[in-house]
Amino acid sequence: MLLYFSTLFCTAVVLLLAKMIYGVSTLTFINQCFLYGLTILVVGACIFIYQTGFFHFFFKGFQQIYQFIVPKPKILLREEERLANDVWWKERRSRMLNNAKKILLGIGTGSILISLTYLFFYYGKNF
């Protein structure tokens, strides 16, 4: 959770500094922050859905179709089986996916929050 909030805060700081340094127009900045934030949030959500195992049957089916069309050598099959049973590799992969998910969701949320904050100030100033 600390990783999520620290990336959210760092994203907000970096975006505010980028706005000041590059001098982008406010409306362009709002739109770009929202678009990039939404895209990054979708990627983070895809990682979250992948971790739940929802796509497991799809990946397994496509893998079986591919193996039927292009057969693999026996040594490669044994190596894949060994890697599938490796506990250290599974834990490391799970940790990496969790960290990537937290970072992506933090960056996306920070970007959208900055976009919405600027949007409220932009329209509040014009009324």
Number of C-alpha atoms within 10 A of each C-alpha: 8 8 13 19 17 16 20 24 17 14 20 21 15 12 18 14 12 13 14 10 9 8 10 12 9 15 13 10 20 20 15 15 22 21 16 15 24 18 14 22 22 15 17 23 16 14 18 18 12 13 15 10 10 11 12 11 10 11 11 11 11 11 12 13 12 12 11 10 9 9 11 11 8 9 9 10 12 11 10 12 11 10 13 11 10 11 10 10 12 13 11 11 12 13 12 12 17 16 15 18 22 24 21 24 26 27 27 26 24 26 30 25 18 22 23 16 12 17 17 11 11 14 9 9 8 6 5
